[in-house]
Amino acid sequence: MKISVLRHGAREIGGSSGLMASANMRHLGLAYCATRRVGVAFIVAIAALPTAADAQPIGYPSKPIRVIVPFPAGSPVDLPARLIAQRLVETMGQQIVIDNRGGASARIGTEAVAKAPRDGYTLLFNNNSHTANVSQFRKLPYDTVVDFAPITQVDSTAGNLLVIHPSVPAHSVKELIALAKARPGELNYATAGVGSPQHIAAALFAAMAGIKLVHVPYKGNVAALTDVIGGRAEVMVVFPPAALSFIKEGRLRVLGITGPRRTPMLPDVPTVHEAGVTGYDVVSWHGMWFPAGVPVEIVRRVRAEVVKALAVPEVMKQLEENFLFRVGSSPEEFAEFIRKDIALQASIVKTIGLEPE
């Protein structure tokens, strides 16, 4: 058996790629405050979740399973999706079709899953754009909670890297902050687009540090990183694997990692929190969903197979090499996590002053 690949719109558009930011806002005094609509929708969704007594599905799967990734092939979300899919092929005995439908900040692919048949043969593999889009867009073509059945949170990230061009006269987070305060509005930060993970993380860094940086959005991570390496932009928050070789070559200087703790992969790189911005903690995650209404025993079966995959040493190794750490939560735990993250993302958007589209 093998993994097949379908690509729909390989070009990255605006904030559609990368890892969306999830932050610890306790130090900002921001409480989780889900809207009444989200709260009611969550109750409806949780009522539909499978129970422990649900029987195993008979004859499932009997045909290929389509995994829609709402980002281009090769994106940070695509990587763990393929890693898990490869293991599911082996354990479930059916072909897994990776269907990349990038564009519109993940809304195109997500909508396709929301409108797919409720038979267990189409699922979504997404990051926290799923929860962030609730507050970044005034209207979505689907209901983030009601239209989906959570399967599991697959992983969590160690965080992204805060990097600068070597020409910038700063060798620490504190020095960068001091430089930005001395030259307000003169330093640019590159991102994959408005509302992208890099935008959210960098804008939150600037807000919490009390500095003014100029946002320069690009059409994707590659273009943004290329201009930082070339010195046409000074600052970027970047997915670690994309930047490591350039850091080793001295073409980028890393100042900190956005997560809550140092990572074994870069033990000498401090967190942004310990380097001077108290309370800063921006990570991301990946998860899997069916469209709402898929038989509960199928939800349980797929979640169980994903948990098995995450326990394979080679899978764990590959995840860790990409700054990802396994989770494998239950559908109920993931549903609760989603509810809280919707409120958290709304708090972040409010803090950085991002206007919904």
C-alpha positions, 0 to 999 in steps of 0.5 A: 500500500502507498500514500497518494498525493493530490495537489490543489493550488500549490501556491501559498496565499497570504497567511495560509501556511505555517504554524498558527500561534498559540500563546500563554496569555496569563501574564497579559491578564487576558481571560478565556472568554468564548462567545455564547455562539461558540459555547452552545456549538461546543455543547452540541459537538461534545454531545455527539462525541463517541463513548467508551462503550462504542463498538469497533466498526465492521468492515472499515476501512473498505476503500481509500481514505482521503486526508485533506491538508489545507496547505501546500505540499511541503508546508509545515502542516504537510510534514506530520500529516504524511508521517502519520498517513504512512503509518495508517497505511500499514495498520489500517490496510488501505491507501491514504490519499493526501489531498493538498488544498492550500489557500485562503488561510486554510479555509478552502480545504477546511470547507471541503471537509465540512461538506464531505460525506459523513462516511469516515473516508474524508478527514482534515489534518490542520493546525490551529488556523482552525481555531484562529480563523474564528476571530480572524474572519468575520464570516466562515463558510463553515462552523468551526465547532458544529461542522466537525468531529474532533479525532485527536490533537496529534502534536504540539510544537516546541515553538518557532525561532526569532531570527534576525539578519546578521547585519542587525547590531543585536545579539540577544532579545534584550539588545533587539528590543533596545535597538527597536526602541531607539529606532522605532518603526525602522526595523521590518519583520517578514511574514508569510502574510497577514494573519499567518503564524509568523505575523501573530507571533512577531506582532505579539512579541512587539506588543509585549516588548513595547516596541514598534516593528513594521510588518512586511507580508509576503506570499508564503514562507519561502519569499519571506525567509529569502528576503531576511537572508538577503538583508531586505528585511531584518526580523522574522519568526520562522519554522525551525527546520526552514532556518537551521541550515542558514543559522549554521552558515551564519546567514541568520542569527537566532535570538530565541525560541518562542515556546515555553522551554528550551529545546534539546535540538538547540539547547543554547538558545533561550526562550523569548520569555527567559531572554527578556519578554516575561510571559511570552509563550507562542506554540502551535499544534496539529490535529485531525477532524472528521466532518460532523456525523461520522459514526462514533466507532469510526472516530474511535478507530482512527484515533486509536490508530493515530495513537499507535503511530505516535508511539512508534520510535521512528515516528517520535524521532522524526517528529522531534527532529522537526520540533514536534512532540506527540499528544494523541488526546481523546476526542473529548479532550481535543474538543475541550482544547479546541473550545479554549483555543478559540477563546485564546486566539480571540484574545491574541487578535485583540491584543495585537489589534488585528482587524478581522477580514 
